[in-house]
Amino acid sequence: MSEALAYGWEHWDRVRSMENKAGYLYRVGYRWAIRAKSRRGPLVFPEASVGAQVWVEPELPTALRSLSERQRTAVVLIEAYGWTYREVADLMGLSRGAVETHVKRGMRKLREALEVRSDA
C-alpha cells in the first residue's frame, strides 16, 4: 500500500485527472506486490548449527523435507515461529482456510514420519 501511495504522490499530476484514482493506485500496489513476491523466491529456512543448544528431534529435518513446500512453510512459520494464520496467508497469497489445511496435513505427515502418537 505504501508503494502505491508513494507512486500516487510522485505522479499526482497524472493521477489527479483519472476518473478512478483509488482503483488505479490499487492496481499499482497489486502489481508491485506481485513483482516483489516473484523476486523474493521460495522461503529458505536456515539449517540448525551443529553446536546448537536447543534439542531438536534428529529426524525432524528429514521429515520436514518430505512435506510440500507450502506445507513446510506454513508449519514452520506457525508452529516454530509463532506467526498467525492470517500473516502466513498474506505472505503466501493464500486464504486462511488453505493455510489451515496445509498446516493440518503437514502436521499429520510429520506425526506419521516421526511416529508420534496423540494418546501420549
Contacts in CASP RR format, 6 or more apart in sequence:
PFRMAT RR
TARGET T0000
AUTHOR 0000-0000-0000
METHOD contacts of the structure
MODEL  1
MSEALAYGWEHWDRVRSMENKAGYLYRVGYRWAIRAKSRRGPLVFPEASV
GAQVWVEPELPTALRSLSERQRTAVVLIEAYGWTYREVADLMGLSRGAVE
THVKRGMRKLREALEVRSDA
1 29 0 8 1.000
3 28 0 8 1.000
3 29 0 8 1.000
3 32 0 8 1.000
3 33 0 8 1.000
4 25 0 8 1.000
4 26 0 8 1.000
4 28 0 8 1.000
4 29 0 8 1.000
4 32 0 8 1.000
5 25 0 8 1.000
7 25 0 8 1.000
7 28 0 8 1.000
7 29 0 8 1.000
7 32 0 8 1.000
8 15 0 8 1.000
8 25 0 8 1.000
8 28 0 8 1.000
15 21 0 8 1.000
15 24 0 8 1.000
15 25 0 8 1.000
18 24 0 8 1.000
37 93 0 8 1.000
42 69 0 8 1.000
43 73 0 8 1.000
45 72 0 8 1.000
45 76 0 8 1.000
47 61 0 8 1.000
48 54 0 8 1.000
48 56 0 8 1.000
48 61 0 8 1.000
57 63 0 8 1.000
57 114 0 8 1.000
59 113 0 8 1.000
59 114 0 8 1.000
60 110 0 8 1.000
60 114 0 8 1.000
62 113 0 8 1.000
63 109 0 8 1.000
63 110 0 8 1.000
63 113 0 8 1.000
63 114 0 8 1.000
64 72 0 8 1.000
64 75 0 8 1.000
64 76 0 8 1.000
64 110 0 8 1.000
65 72 0 8 1.000
66 109 0 8 1.000
66 113 0 8 1.000
67 75 0 8 1.000
67 106 0 8 1.000
67 109 0 8 1.000
67 110 0 8 1.000
68 102 0 8 1.000
70 92 0 8 1.000
70 94 0 8 1.000
70 102 0 8 1.000
71 102 0 8 1.000
71 103 0 8 1.000
71 105 0 8 1.000
71 106 0 8 1.000
71 109 0 8 1.000
72 106 0 8 1.000
73 88 0 8 1.000
73 92 0 8 1.000
73 102 0 8 1.000
74 88 0 8 1.000
74 92 0 8 1.000
74 99 0 8 1.000
74 102 0 8 1.000
74 103 0 8 1.000
74 106 0 8 1.000
75 102 0 8 1.000
75 103 0 8 1.000
75 106 0 8 1.000
75 107 0 8 1.000
75 110 0 8 1.000
77 83 0 8 1.000
77 87 0 8 1.000
77 88 0 8 1.000
77 91 0 8 1.000
78 84 0 8 1.000
78 85 0 8 1.000
78 88 0 8 1.000
78 99 0 8 1.000
78 103 0 8 1.000
79 103 0 8 1.000
79 107 0 8 1.000
83 91 0 8 1.000
85 96 0 8 1.000
85 97 0 8 1.000
85 99 0 8 1.000
85 100 0 8 1.000
85 103 0 8 1.000
86 96 0 8 1.000
88 94 0 8 1.000
88 99 0 8 1.000
89 95 0 8 1.000
89 96 0 8 1.000
89 97 0 8 1.000
89 98 0 8 1.000
89 99 0 8 1.000
92 99 0 8 1.000
94 102 0 8 1.000
110 116 0 8 1.000
111 117 0 8 1.000
111 118 0 8 1.000
END
